[in-house]
Amino acid sequence: MQKIKIEVQYFNGCPNSEAVLKMVKNFIDKSELQIEFKEILVETQEAAKRYKFRGSPTILINGNDIEGLEESKTSSLSCRYYNNGIPTEEDIKEVISKFN
């Protein structure tokens, strides 16, 4: 089983950022997998461009967006809308299972 990398990119002020960070950290605490976690606070337009920011909050698993959203070519500091509500721990498990 390969090591899993989970990254949450966000900025303060979007309503779902705190909930997603809490959910991801809870998932990691309960998981028996080897997970490398990185929390990235995107505070400037320049940082948004550098990270090809998809909106706040974004969850990347091994560099892949949890919903398969491509990198943004016109990144900006914007809040992200998830079609089915914010991702869950089950969503994370499902994406991770594809790497094993």
C-alpha positions as CSV (number, residue, x, y, z in Angstrom):
1,M,0.0,0.0,0.0
2,Q,1.4,3.4,-1.0
3,K,1.6,6.3,1.4
4,I,-1.3,8.6,1.1
5,K,-0.9,12.4,0.9
6,I,-3.9,14.5,1.8
7,E,-3.7,18.3,1.3
8,V,-6.4,20.8,2.2
9,Q,-6.1,24.2,0.5
10,Y,-8.3,26.9,1.9
11,F,-8.5,30.5,3.0
12,N,-10.2,32.0,6.1
13,G,-13.7,33.4,5.5
14,C,-15.3,30.6,3.5
15,P,-18.1,28.9,5.4
16,N,-16.9,25.3,4.7
17,S,-13.2,25.6,5.4
18,E,-13.3,24.9,9.1
19,A,-15.7,22.0,8.7
20,V,-13.6,20.4,6.0
21,L,-10.4,20.8,8.0
22,K,-12.0,19.3,11.1
23,M,-13.5,16.3,9.1
24,V,-10.1,15.6,7.4
25,K,-8.2,15.7,10.6
26,N,-10.8,13.4,12.3
27,F,-10.5,11.0,9.4
28,I,-6.7,10.9,9.7
29,D,-6.8,10.5,13.5
30,K,-9.1,7.4,13.1
31,S,-7.3,6.0,10.1
32,E,-4.8,3.1,10.3
33,L,-3.3,4.2,7.0
34,Q,0.0,6.1,6.7
35,I,-1.1,9.5,5.8
36,E,1.0,12.6,5.2
37,F,-1.2,15.7,5.9
38,K,-0.6,19.2,4.6
39,E,-2.8,22.2,5.4
40,I,-2.2,25.1,3.0
41,L,-3.6,28.6,3.8
42,V,-4.0,30.4,0.5
43,E,-4.0,34.1,1.4
44,T,-3.1,36.0,-1.8
45,Q,-4.0,36.0,-5.4
46,E,-0.3,35.0,-6.2
47,A,-0.6,32.0,-3.9
48,A,-3.9,31.0,-5.6
49,K,-2.2,31.1,-9.0
50,R,0.9,29.1,-7.6
51,Y,-1.4,26.3,-6.2
52,K,-3.8,26.4,-9.2
53,F,-6.4,26.9,-6.5
54,R,-9.8,25.4,-7.2
55,G,-11.5,27.3,-4.4
56,S,-11.8,27.1,-0.6
57,P,-11.8,24.4,0.7
58,T,-10.1,22.0,-1.7
59,I,-9.1,18.5,-0.7
60,L,-6.3,16.8,-2.7
61,I,-5.5,13.2,-2.3
62,N,-2.1,12.2,-3.8
63,G,-2.4,15.4,-5.8
64,N,-5.8,14.6,-7.2
65,D,-8.9,16.7,-6.4
66,I,-11.5,14.7,-4.4
67,E,-14.1,15.4,-7.0
68,G,-11.8,15.1,-10.0
69,L,-11.9,18.9,-10.7
70,E,-9.0,19.9,-12.9
71,E,-6.5,22.6,-11.9
72,S,-7.8,26.1,-12.4
73,K,-6.2,28.1,-15.2
74,T,-7.7,31.3,-13.7
75,S,-7.2,30.7,-10.0
76,S,-8.7,33.2,-7.6
77,L,-9.5,33.5,-4.0
78,S,-13.0,32.1,-4.1
79,C,-15.2,29.8,-2.0
80,R,-15.8,26.4,-3.5
81,Y,-19.2,24.9,-4.0
82,Y,-19.6,21.1,-3.8
83,N,-22.5,19.7,-5.8
84,N,-23.4,17.1,-3.1
85,G,-22.4,19.1,-0.1
86,I,-18.9,19.1,1.4
87,P,-17.0,15.8,1.1
88,T,-17.3,13.2,3.9
89,E,-14.9,10.7,5.4
90,E,-16.6,8.1,3.2
91,D,-15.7,10.2,0.1
92,I,-12.0,10.2,1.3
93,K,-12.1,6.4,1.8
94,E,-13.5,5.9,-1.6
95,V,-10.8,8.0,-3.4
96,I,-8.0,6.4,-1.3
97,S,-9.3,2.9,-2.2
98,K,-8.5,3.7,-5.9
99,F,-4.8,4.0,-5.0
100,N,-4.5,0.5,-3.6
